[in-house]
Amino acid sequence: MNQTPNPFGLRLPPKMRQWITERAKRNRRSINGEIVHLLGRVLENDERGGVDHGQS
C-alpha cells in the first residue's frame, strides 16, 4: 500500500516558525522534517503513557 502523505497546511506564529527553522538548520533537516521528528517524539511519549504538560 502506498503511504504518500497528503499535503497539510500549517499556520505557525512567527516566533514558533523562527524556532522551528533554527532547530531544523541545527539538525540538518527541512522544516517539515523537523516538525515530523518532533511530533514523532511526542507520539512515542504518548504511546509510553508519558505525562502531557500541554494546556487544554
C-alpha atoms as a printed R data frame, in Angstrom:
   type eleno elety resid chain resno      x      y      z
1  ATOM     1    CA   MET     A     1  0.000  0.000  0.000
2  ATOM     2    CA   ASN     A     2  1.329  3.435 -0.936
3  ATOM     3    CA   GLN     A     3  1.502  5.782  2.034
4  ATOM     4    CA   THR     A     4  2.224  9.058  0.268
5  ATOM     5    CA   PRO     A     5  1.363 11.812  2.759
6  ATOM     6    CA   ASN     A     6 -1.271 14.342  1.835
7  ATOM     7    CA   PRO     A     7 -0.199 17.996  1.916
8  ATOM     8    CA   PHE     A     8 -1.155 19.713  5.152
9  ATOM     9    CA   GLY     A     9 -1.207 23.472  5.570
10 ATOM    10    CA   LEU     A    10  0.055 24.629  8.945
11 ATOM    11    CA   ARG     A    11 -0.066 28.193 10.211
12 ATOM    12    CA   LEU     A    12  2.527 28.979 12.862
13 ATOM    13    CA   PRO     A    13  3.050 32.124 14.894
14 ATOM    14    CA   PRO     A    14  6.201 33.928 13.674
15 ATOM    15    CA   LYS     A    15  8.188 33.161 16.841
16 ATOM    16    CA   MET     A    16  7.395 29.443 16.590
17 ATOM    17    CA   ARG     A    17  8.261 29.358 12.875
18 ATOM    18    CA   GLN     A    18 11.605 31.017 13.628
19 ATOM    19    CA   TRP     A    19 12.304 28.466 16.397
20 ATOM    20    CA   ILE     A    20 11.449 25.518 14.102
21 ATOM    21    CA   THR     A    21 13.556 26.997 11.271
22 ATOM    22    CA   GLU     A    22 16.599 27.454 13.507
23 ATOM    23    CA   ARG     A    23 16.189 23.980 15.019
24 ATOM    24    CA   ALA     A    24 15.847 22.408 11.570
25 ATOM    25    CA   LYS     A    25 19.082 24.075 10.407
26 ATOM    26    CA   ARG     A    26 20.976 22.873 13.503
27 ATOM    27    CA   ASN     A    27 19.701 19.328 12.969
28 ATOM    28    CA   ARG     A    28 20.242 19.436  9.183
29 ATOM    29    CA   ARG     A    29 16.587 18.783  8.441
30 ATOM    30    CA   SER     A    30 13.941 20.568  6.430
31 ATOM    31    CA   ILE     A    31 11.328 22.465  8.397
32 ATOM    32    CA   ASN     A    32  8.854 19.711  7.523
33 ATOM    33    CA   GLY     A    33 11.347 17.049  8.625
34 ATOM    34    CA   GLU     A    34 11.886 18.801 11.963
35 ATOM    35    CA   ILE     A    35  8.143 19.066 12.604
36 ATOM    36    CA   VAL     A    36  7.678 15.372 11.737
37 ATOM    37    CA   HIS     A    37 10.586 14.462 14.038
38 ATOM    38    CA   LEU     A    38  9.187 16.465 16.962
39 ATOM    39    CA   LEU     A    39  5.667 15.116 16.501
40 ATOM    40    CA   GLY     A    40  7.090 11.590 16.322
41 ATOM    41    CA   ARG     A    41  8.782 12.106 19.698
42 ATOM    42    CA   VAL     A    42  5.503 13.335 21.202
43 ATOM    43    CA   LEU     A    43  3.669 10.327 19.728
44 ATOM    44    CA   GLU     A    44  6.238  7.901 21.180
45 ATOM    45    CA   ASN     A    45  5.912  9.588 24.566
46 ATOM    46    CA   ASP     A    46  2.120  9.340 24.446
47 ATOM    47    CA   GLU     A    47  2.291  5.665 23.478
48 ATOM    48    CA   ARG     A    48  4.518  5.009 26.504
49 ATOM    49    CA   GLY     A    49  1.969  6.736 28.732
50 ATOM    50    CA   GLY     A    50  4.069  9.857 29.191
51 ATOM    51    CA   VAL     A    51  2.766 12.889 31.022
52 ATOM    52    CA   ASP     A    52  1.221 15.612 28.860
53 ATOM    53    CA   HIS     A    53  2.127 19.052 30.164
54 ATOM    54    CA   GLY     A    54  0.066 20.790 27.485
55 ATOM    55    CA   GLN     A    55 -2.679 23.167 28.453
56 ATOM    56    CA   SER     A    56 -6.210 22.461 27.316
